[in-house]
């Protein structure tokens, strides 16, 4: 397999495994006629702490599930492709921090869904490129704006049944990760002139300057006295 194809394949591995696990949980719920929503995050209740671990794998219905699975595959694979050195650490930190902050500051309802991780990864990809001032990674940041700029509306309490707190805490955890890991991975391209570099021609009047092997030969023709033209 070509190295680039192998890199792309590996970038999809973890996001795909997470997505398949989410789908598997929903299939289990449907087949067993079980509602696992009670295993979500229940803020400020000791029993709700377990939801920090289970929240990404629980979804209300298929629409809710695939609204998270598809962007997770896209943003997750981009995270592992462009930031593979820290991708696992970023996901784990977003996973734990966003869930814990949601437990502290969310409404007293069960919160389920992987949107906290989706928002976290998206915020990380958006901010990290600008922090590093790396041209290629800034392009990734702008791509995030193009693909998922509308996610910003999910940070506000517009729809009552949607956990906007999970979105908000996910985005904040992604921003924190971008700052914490800013010195890891690719950095701004730095161009420096070395002593051997000669970007300018300083030898125009230098007798010791190396002589070019290129020779330019001019041939002249006497002027035509009648029409006064000259060719060279």
Beta strands, then each sheet from edge to edge (+ up, - down):
strand 1: 41-42
strand 2: 110-111
sheet 1: 1+ 2-
end
